Amino acid sequence: MNWTAHTSKPDAPDTGVNISNRRRWGIVGLLFSASMINYMDRATISMALPSISADLELGPAAKGELLSAFFFSYALMQIPIGWCADRFNLKWLYAGMFLVWSLAQGLSGFAASLTALMTFRVILGIGESIYLPGGTKIVSLLFPPESRGLPSGMFDFGTRTGLVLDGILIPWMIVNYGWRRMLTLVGFSALIWLVPWILIFPSHVRAPKRAVDSLPRVSFGRAAWALMMQPQPDGHMRRVLLL
C-alpha cells in the first residue's frame, strides 16, 4: 500500500505531503547522518578534555563548567524548539539549526579562553536541540502512524553510531592533529550535509496549521503540577521537590 492510500485514513496526518517512498527514506537517511554528527560533536570535548585542560590550565571546577555548558542550553531549548517544530517550515528550521551547531563546533577550535570555549558549547547546545523534536516531527509528517516505528528507530540509531565513531576517530585526530584542529575539522566538514538536505527535503513539509491551532491550551504551570502529582500504584500521590 502506498502513501497516497494511507492519507485517506482518519488517523493519518493530513499534510498534503505526496513524495516517493524512495525520497522519504532518503530523508530518514539524512536524519540518521545528522543524529550521528550531533552526538559526535557533543562528545568531542569530553575526549579532548585532558589536552584542553593542559593548554588552558583548567582546574577541576573549570572542567565541570565546560562539560556542563552544552547541556545547560540544550535542556532549556527543548520546549521552545518543540514549539518551533510544530509551527515553522521544517526544511529550513532543521537546516538553520544544523548550520548553527556545525559553525559553533568548528569555531570552538579557535577559542583562546575558557569563556570563549564555553560560549561556543552553549551555542552548540542551542543548535543541537532540534535533533529529537525535529526528527520525530518529520517522521510523523512523512509516515502514517502504523509505519513510524522503523524510521524513528533508524534515525535515532545515528546517535549510538556517532558515539562509536567518536571513540575511534576523535582520539586518533587529537593525537595526529591536536584538539583545536580536531574540533575545526569535525565542525566545518559536517556542513557538507546541508547540500543533500536542501536538494532532497521538500519545501512544503510542515505541520498543518489547523492541527496545531486545535490543540488544547495547557499552561506550563498546570502541566508541571500534573507531572509532579502523578498517582502511584498504592493510591498515594508522588511529590517531587524541584531544586
MONORGI-V754653 format. One record per pair of residues at least 24 apart in sequence whose C-alpha atoms are under 7 Angstrom apart, sorted by the first residue. I is the first residue (numbers start at 0). GAP is how many residues later the second one is. If there is no record, write none. Layout:
((I;GAP) (I;GAP))
This chain:
((5;138) (11;132) (11;133) (12;128) (12;131) (14;126) (14;192) (14;193) (16;188) (23;118) (26;174) (27;123) (27;127) (28;126) (29;167) (30;104) (30;124) (31;122) (31;123) (31;124) (31;125) (31;126) (32;125) (34;96) (34;120) (34;121) (34;123) (34;124) (35;122) (35;123) (35;125) (35;126) (36;125) (37;90) (38;120) (38;123) (38;124) (39;122) (39;123) (39;126) (40;64) (43;126) (47;131) (50;128) (55;57) (65;52) (68;49) (68;52) (68;53) (69;51) (69;52) (69;54) (69;55) (70;54) (72;49) (72;52) (72;53) (73;51) (73;52) (73;55) (76;49) (76;52) (77;51) (80;48) (80;49) (81;51) (84;48) (84;49) (84;52) (85;121) (85;126) (86;120) (87;118) (88;116) (88;117) (89;115) (89;116) (90;110) (90;112) (93;36) (93;40) (94;99) (96;30) (96;31) (96;33) (97;29) (97;30) (98;92) (99;27) (100;26) (100;27) (101;85) (101;86) (101;88) (101;89) (102;84) (102;85) (104;78) (104;79) (104;82) (105;77) (105;78) (105;79) (105;80) (105;81) (105;82) (106;77) (107;75) (107;76) (108;71) (108;72) (108;74) (108;75) (109;70))
